[in-house]
Amino acid sequence: MPTFDNTQRFLFDDTDVRGEMVALGESYAHVLAKHPYPEPVAQLLGEMLAAASLLVGTLKFDGLLVLQARSSGAVPLLMVECSSDRELRGIARYHAEQVEPGAGLHELMPEGVLTLTVDPRQGQRYQGIVSLEGSNLAESLSAYFANSEQLPTRFWLNADGRNARGLLLQALPADRLKDPEARAASWQHLTTLADTLTAEELLGLDNETVLHRLYHEEQVRLFDPRPISFRCSCSRQRSANALVSLGRTDAEALLDENGGTVVIDCQFCNQRYSFDAADVAQLFAGGGSAAPSSTKH
C-alpha cells in the first residue's frame, strides 16, 4: 500500500485508453475525524472522496471540482471538493436513526441526484446533473459519462472507513487505433478485465500489483504518483465576507440575537470564527477581518 495519499496515472501503450488510481488514508481519516459518521456513511463518503480525486486528474484547469449528491433518504447530502492543487475536503449529512448497518447507495440515498461542478478561477463554470443510477456510486458516475458527450469513462471505487481507493479508465481521442470497431473492442476488453477487480484487491494491494493482476498481458506505462491531501478552504476572511454579504443591518441584528457575538462554524472542519461588535463595525468600515481588540478569535 502507498505510504502517502496520492493519485497515479497510467497509459496503455498499444491503445487509446488512459487510467488513474487513487489511494487515500490520512486525508480520509481527517475528513472522518470531524464528524461521528456511521460505517455505511463513512464508506460512501470515502468513495466520493476517491471519485473527486480521480476526476481532478482528468481535467486541465485551475480551480475547484465539486461533487454533490442529494436525496430524500437517510443521507440527504454528500459533498466533496477537490482543488486543482489536489487539496481535498468532504462532508455528509445523515439521519442516524435511518442508517441501517450494511446499507448501500440506494438504501441511503433513494431518489438521489448527483451534481458535478467544475468552477475554474478564470473562465466559464461547468455543471452536469444526473440521477444516482446503478447499484453503487461507481456505476452512477460511469452512467453519467456514458450519457454525456464526454469521453467514455468507467470508475471502480471502494472504502472501508480506513482507506479509500479508486480506479478510473478513460478512452482517449483516436490516435493509435483509428478503426472504430477496434477501439470499441479494446475498450470492452480493458473494462471487462477491470470488472474482475475485487474490493479486497483494490483496498489491500499497491497500484503496481493491481495493474499486473489485471493487465499483465498489456503494455502499461505507470507514471510517478502525485500527492493529494486534506485541507479545508475555510478562513476568517471568508467568514467575514459572508457577514458583509448580509448587509450591516442584518449583521448587527445577528449580533443582538446572539448576545453580542456572531459565531460562524465551518461544517467541513468544525473550525469556529467569532465576530463581536467591534469586529463587525470594523468590517463595514472597510478595516478588514483581523480582530481589532485584544480578544483572539
Secondary structure, DSSP 8 states (H G I E B T S, - for coil): --SS-EEEEEEETTSSEEEEEEEESHHHHHHHHTS---HHHHHHHHHHHHHHHHHHHH---SEEEEEEEE-SSS--EEEEEEETT-EEEEEEE--GGG--TT--HHHHSTT-EEEEEEEESSS--EEEEEE--SSSHHHHHHHHHHTSSS--EEEEEEE-SS-EEEEEEEE--SSS---HHHHHHHHHHHHHHHTT--HHHHHHS-HHHHHHHHHTTS-EEE---EE-EE-----HHHHHHHHHHH-HHHHHHHHHHTTTEEEEE-TTT--EEEEEHHHHHHHHTT--SS--SS---
